[in-house]
């Protein structure tokens, strides 16, 4: 994967040039030169700094699909897969720039959130729109003569909408200015995770690779969703668990879900198990940013044995997903197995 990561990263500066080339190489440049310079800065600051798991998964999935037919990707297909991988990462950057403004976040990927950079502020909202627009420039540049073009356009538009619905659910369920645990439930949590995380983080990379290589039958995509969406839920539940129980020295961050009033897996499980006295602790302490309240919630989670409940959930989910992977025949099992092995028992 290290070699793939290096190959993937090497492409990004070329794509930034290609995105900006139509205006920079025309008479329009005299009108928008400053804006183009700003877009270049936006893309370079916000896109390549993360783990790149989604983009790398797309390229790996394309290679697995080709190998299942006894083939390797051609030079053109390799380039297209790398471009699609960056389209997924650009979508991620679009979401994160906007999300940080809405959540009043301070840092992202070890540096100040974009809106916190000097002289940026709420200009970051428009910058997030610009990032999103670059996806469709790349799709047109690399796929306008391909049978996959419309499929890919529709895929990115649909997944964007689904993710935005998930963000909306998250914001109306757990607003930043008040705590209302009556809105928290396991069903609401599952809906937020499905829409906000699973579609774009798990289904999108595989679906884009499938469309690129001609896997466009609805039954094939239904088979992929049946495994990848539950996998996305598993991933988010892991994240929620690690926010409270992970080692900051390993995860690289200190968890804040309790004080941030997040509708997390731990709190909805707690709400499903508490007695009246324990519920009062949740109502009095959850979503409060002080050490005494945070410690009280952590103590309650321990009393409810949520760590043990998570361990049991992880083991049973892993077994279920393994069985689902082996039972489906529409796609190479290795695509799903790769995802699952990276997830199981991860600690960061």
VENFEN-V314752 format. One record per helix or strand of 3 or more residues. SS is the DSSP state (2 for helix, 1 for strand). FROM is the first residue (numbers start at 0). TO is the last residue. Records with the same first field share a line. If there is no record, write none. Layout:
SS = FROM-TO + FROM-TO
This chain:
2 = 1-23 + 28-45 + 52-66 + 74-102 + 113-115 + 122-142 + 148-172 + 180-182 + 185-211 + 217-244 + 247-250 + 264-272 + 275-284 + 290-302 + 305-326 + 332-342
